[in-house]
Amino acid sequence: MHEANGTFNLLSTAVFKITNAAGFLWEHMDDAHIIYDTRSGHSQALNDFAREIFDIIEDKPCSLPEILAALELILERPIEDDLKQQILQTVAEFDKMGLIEPVKSHDENV
């Protein structure tokens, strides 16, 4: 439980960036976006919503609140709590898969 809280704290305060977009190859199949990481040799399947989150981070490094704000603009409605949890889990999975990395915390002085 403590680890989950630590993960949430990192995710809620960190600014994330794509690790190396040049190292990714994309394939679109039916309702999935397949991303192949040439560095690790791993492939991941993303649904349309996860791909949208990835695209937001790819546009510019951003924090979880900035990702939520961008998605609210796209969806044209406030993000509900259950969807916020899904977004948080998606960002955590991206970090775990090595697709994104935290570059700094909002709490740090720049």
C-alpha positions in Angstrom: 0.0 0.0 0.0 2.8 2.4 0.8 4.4 1.7 -2.6 1.1 2.6 -4.3 1.0 5.9 -2.4 4.6 6.6 -3.3 3.8 5.9 -6.9 0.7 8.1 -6.8 2.8 10.9 -5.2 5.4 10.6 -8.0 2.8 10.5 -10.7 0.9 13.5 -9.3 4.0 15.7 -9.0 6.3 14.6 -11.8 6.6 16.1 -15.3 6.8 13.2 -17.8 8.4 13.1 -21.3 8.6 10.4 -23.9 11.9 8.5 -23.5 13.0 8.3 -27.1 10.2 8.7 -29.7 12.8 8.1 -32.5 13.2 4.6 -31.2 9.5 3.7 -31.5 7.9 2.1 -34.5 4.1 2.2 -34.8 1.6 -0.1 -36.5 -2.2 0.3 -36.4 -4.3 -2.8 -36.3 -8.0 -2.8 -36.0 -8.7 -1.0 -32.7 -5.1 -1.1 -31.4 -2.0 0.9 -31.9 1.1 -1.3 -31.6 4.3 0.4 -30.5 7.6 -1.4 -30.9 10.5 -0.1 -28.8 13.6 -0.7 -30.9 15.8 -0.2 -27.8 14.2 -3.0 -25.7 12.7 -5.1 -28.5 9.4 -5.0 -26.7 6.0 -4.3 -28.2 2.9 -2.9 -26.5 -0.7 -2.6 -27.7 -2.4 0.7 -26.9 -6.1 1.4 -27.3 -7.2 4.8 -28.8 -7.5 6.4 -25.4 -4.0 5.3 -24.3 -2.6 6.5 -27.6 -4.2 9.9 -27.0 -2.5 10.2 -23.6 0.8 9.2 -25.2 0.3 11.8 -27.9 -0.3 14.5 -25.3 3.0 13.6 -23.5 4.8 13.3 -26.9 3.8 16.9 -27.8 5.6 18.3 -24.8 6.7 17.1 -21.4 3.7 17.5 -19.0 2.4 16.6 -15.6 -0.6 14.6 -14.7 -2.8 17.7 -14.1 -1.7 19.0 -17.5 -2.6 15.6 -19.1 -6.0 15.8 -17.4 -6.6 19.4 -18.6 -5.7 18.4 -22.2 -8.0 15.5 -22.1 -10.8 17.7 -20.8 -10.4 19.9 -23.8 -10.4 16.9 -26.2 -13.5 15.3 -24.5 -15.2 18.7 -24.0 -16.2 17.7 -20.4 -14.7 17.4 -17.0 -12.8 14.2 -16.2 -14.7 12.0 -13.7 -12.9 10.3 -10.8 -13.1 6.8 -12.3 -11.6 8.0 -15.6 -8.9 9.9 -13.6 -7.9 6.6 -12.1 -7.8 5.0 -15.5 -5.5 7.8 -16.8 -3.3 7.5 -13.7 -3.0 3.8 -14.3 -2.2 4.3 -17.9 0.6 6.9 -17.1 2.0 4.5 -14.5 2.0 1.6 -17.0 3.8 3.9 -19.6 6.4 4.6 -16.9 6.7 0.9 -16.0 7.1 0.0 -19.7 9.8 2.6 -20.2 7.8 4.6 -22.7 7.9 7.7 -20.6 10.1 8.9 -17.8 9.8 11.6 -15.1 12.1 14.5 -15.8 11.4 16.6 -12.8 8.9 17.2 -10.1 6.6 20.3 -9.9 7.9 20.7 -6.4 11.5 21.2 -7.6 12.7 24.7 -8.4 13.7 25.1 -12.0 
